[in-house]
């Protein structure tokens, strides 16, 4: 379970940063930067229940999301499908992370970034492999990014019901692929990703 052991190595305002949505065939990539309070403002339940968002149920993520948004400093950034196709998904992820940090009330003193690459932030950075399972701040960021992106894909699913985005968040599962076979790609599909490029005849 994540804790504050990595954060405890630093002084000042420590932001956990994570992204969601690198793998899907549709939709934006979303990043969050979260600075958790380290005092009585932090709800006790977060100490015991924050974890990698992928290991939590939708109900638990939504519950923790509301707690995080109520007590923490939060910045949310995204990179659009058009940006993903123009600069590639890795660089778009870095753009989303930089935007998330820029939307914090104040630049952090230290960022803990999930993964092994520095996205080029305007502060000191430590990369943390599998950080969402090790750092409470990164775990909180993973939950915020996941909930924000999933809700965005659920809204898009109302307009594009063939793909099941409210259940698969744009990943290339059977219902999504079946929908592509029926109605073809939308403007929310990533044309630089091979399955979409092949459907459009960009790749043979």
PATORTI-468370 format. One record per residue (C-alpha): z, x, y. Coordinates in steps of 0.1 Angstrom, whole numbers, plus 5000, padded with zeros to 4 digits. Layout:
ZXY...
END
This chain:
500050005000499350125035502150245058502750425090502950775075499650895090500450735124503850905123502151245126501051165162502451065195501250805219498950505213497350525178494350305170493150225135489350175133487250015106483949845102482549565080479049485072477149805063475849665031474549315038470849225042471649005072473848985102475549245125477849525116481249465132484049715140487649665152490049905168493749795165496849945180499849805163503249785181505850015166508849815177510349475174507049315185505549395151506149095127507949215096505449035074502749275085504649575071504749415037501449235035498849435055496249585031492549665027490849335037488749345005491949304984493148995003492248624999490448445027493648245034495748565036493248745058493148445082496948435083497348815090494448805115496348555137499548775135497549085144495848915173499148785186501049125186498549405188495949555212492649475197489049575205486049435187482549575188479349495170475849625166473049375163470349345136467849475161469949785167470549835130466749835124466050065154468650335149469750285112472850135098475050445100474350505137474750135144478150155127479150425151477950215181480049925169483150155166482550305201482249955215485449845198487350135213485850065247487149705245490749815241492849765272493250145274491750435255493950545227495550885224494450915188492050725165492350695128488850615115488250485080485750715062484851075065482751095097483651105134481750825152481951015185484950845202486350935237489651045221491051265193489851145159491251185124488951055096490850895067489050845034490050505020492150465051492350085048494550135018496650415035497150335071498650005085496550045116493250085097494249805074494749585104491349685118489649605085491149255085490149185121486549315115486249115083487448785097485348815128482148895109482748635081483248365108480048475125478148445093479648105085478447985119474948115111475047945077475047605095471647695110470347875080471747685049469347825023471148165020474848075014476048305041479248115044480048235009478248575006478348705042474848815040475049035009472149034985473548804958471548554939471848254963470848474992467848614973466848274961466848154997464648445007462148344980462047984994461948025031461548405037463448625061464948515094465448705126468948775114467648975084467549355085463949455083464849815077466549725044464249765014464549405000463549255033460949515041459349455007459249075013457549135047455049385033456449675053457049855020454849824989
END
